[in-house]
Amino acid sequence: MRHDTTLAIRADLIRRIDALAGQRGHLSVPRIHDEVDQIRHIARSFRLDALEGLAATLQSALSLNGHGPVVLSYLDLMREALGMEVDIGVMPPAYAVAIRPVARPHA
């Protein structure tokens, strides 16, 4: 049962990330910020630390720089990070750096 829930959450997150990527240039910065915030909250709830860290970093980038090509790069990284959550041992150093500010000990 837990496996089915995890797959459903991952599918929802991928759908959200792909929807944002598909609507680039058609959404306002505040709307993108809100959508990324929802992704970040879901990731945090399910302890998807790499995805949560990237979403938080993207929110910061949006706050500072607004809308631009950086959004697609972060969405790609978020999609890849979601796939890597299965095996944290394969996480490249760049992802580890991205999640450092939000990483927390697992209880």
C-alpha positions in Angstrom: 0.0 0.0 0.0 2.8 2.5 0.9 4.4 1.8 -2.5 1.2 2.6 -4.3 0.9 5.9 -2.4 4.5 6.8 -3.2 4.0 6.1 -6.9 0.9 8.3 -6.9 2.7 11.2 -5.1 5.6 10.9 -7.5 3.3 10.9 -10.5 1.5 13.9 -9.2 4.7 15.8 -8.7 6.0 14.9 -12.2 2.7 16.1 -13.6 3.0 19.4 -11.8 6.6 19.9 -12.9 5.8 19.1 -16.5 2.8 21.4 -16.5 4.9 24.3 -15.3 7.5 23.5 -17.9 4.8 23.3 -20.6 3.3 26.6 -19.7 6.6 28.6 -19.6 6.1 32.1 -20.8 2.4 31.9 -20.2 2.3 32.1 -16.4 3.1 35.1 -14.2 6.0 35.0 -11.8 3.7 34.9 -8.7 1.7 32.0 -10.2 4.9 30.0 -10.9 6.1 30.9 -7.3 2.8 29.5 -5.9 3.0 26.3 -8.0 6.6 25.7 -7.0 5.6 26.3 -3.4 2.9 23.6 -3.6 5.5 21.2 -5.0 7.9 22.1 -2.2 5.2 21.5 0.5 4.4 18.1 -1.0 8.1 17.2 -1.2 8.6 18.2 2.4 5.6 16.2 3.5 7.0 13.0 1.9 10.6 13.7 2.8 11.7 14.2 -0.8 14.6 16.3 0.4 16.4 16.9 -3.0 13.2 18.0 -4.6 12.3 20.2 -1.7 15.7 21.9 -1.7 15.6 22.6 -5.5 12.0 24.0 -5.2 13.1 26.3 -2.4 16.1 27.4 -4.4 13.9 28.0 -7.5 11.5 30.1 -5.3 14.5 32.2 -4.2 15.6 32.7 -7.9 12.1 33.7 -8.9 12.0 36.3 -6.1 15.3 37.8 -7.1 15.4 37.5 -10.9 11.8 37.0 -12.0 10.9 34.9 -15.0 13.4 33.4 -17.4 15.4 30.4 -18.7 16.5 29.6 -15.2 13.0 28.2 -14.5 13.3 25.4 -17.0 16.7 24.4 -15.7 15.4 24.2 -12.2 12.3 22.2 -13.3 14.6 19.8 -15.1 16.7 19.4 -11.9 13.6 18.9 -9.9 12.4 16.2 -12.2 15.7 14.4 -12.0 16.0 14.8 -8.2 12.6 13.2 -7.8 13.9 10.1 -9.6 17.0 10.1 -7.4 15.1 10.1 -4.1 14.8 6.3 -4.5 18.6 5.8 -4.0 20.2 8.7 -2.2 23.6 7.0 -2.8 23.6 8.0 -6.4 23.0 11.6 -5.8 25.6 13.8 -7.5 27.4 16.4 -5.4 25.5 19.3 -7.1 22.2 17.9 -5.7 23.7 17.4 -2.3 24.7 21.1 -2.2 21.2 22.1 -3.3 19.5 20.3 -0.5 22.0 21.2 2.3 19.9 24.2 3.6 16.8 22.1 4.1 18.2 18.7 4.9 17.1 17.4 8.2 17.8 14.2 10.2 15.3 11.5 9.6 13.6 10.4 12.7 
